[in-house]
Amino acid sequence: MPSARANSTAASTLRQQVYERLRGAIEQGSLRAGTRLPPSREHAAALGVSRNTVLWAVQRLQAEGYVEARVGDGTYVSQAAAGAA
């Protein structure tokens, strides 16, 4: 799981940085199919960003098919995304 803090002085927005970091980890195989992402509060704290920043990134990844949300269980890297990577 990418855990380095987001760079608030970078040209891209924090939410874009979080999205790109997660997408890159999935595409490079660091996050494999079936891997459960940490809860948004924990992930946000680890990255030093707001929970809304993490939620935006995860929702975009879900819309693009990289992750899937399982109600009451969490968010996981999708089989399709890992297979395409």
N, C-alpha and C positions, 0 to 999 in steps of 0.2 A: 504494500500500500504506500503510495507516495506520501511522505510525511513532512517534507521540508516546508517551512512557512512560506506563504504566498508573499510576493514582493509588491508592497503597496506603492512603490515609486515607479514601477514598470509602466510602459505605455499602454498595455492592455489592461482591461478591468480585472479586478480580483476574481470575479465569477468566471470570466473567460480563462484566466490562468488555472483555476481549479478544474474547469471543464477540460481544458487541453491536457492537463496533467493526468487526469483520470483516463481520458480517451487514449492518450499515449501509452499508459500502463497496460490498458486492455489490448491495444494493437501490438505492443511489443511482447505480450505474453507474461508480463509481471503479474497481472491479475488474470487468472484463468477462468474459464467457464465454470460456473457454479460457485465461485468465490463470493462470499457474503461481504458486502461493504459495511463499514462500521456505522453505527447510528449517527445521524446527522449532527447531533450535539457534540458527540465525541470527535467526529471528523473535523468539525468547525474549530473546536478547541485545539486540536493537534496542529491545524494549519494556521491558527491565529486569525480566523475570519469569522464573520457572522454566520449563524445557522442558515439564514436566507440565501447567502452566497452559495453554500453547499447544496441547498435544496434546488436552486436554479440550475446548477451544473448537473445534478443528478436527473432532474426532469428533462433537460435537454438530451442527456445520454439515453434516457428512456424513450424519448420521442424518436431518436435515431436508431433504436434497437440494440444499443450497447449493453443496457442493463434492463432487468425486469423487476418490478415490485411485486412482492407476495404479501397480500394483506395479512397483518398480524405476525409476519415472519421476518420481513426485512427486504433489502434490495440486493440482487445478485447479478453477477456478470452473466449475460445471456449466452446460451449455447451458440446461437447464430453469429453473434459478434465475435466470439472466440474462434469460431470456425473460419470466419472471413479474414481474420487477422493473420 
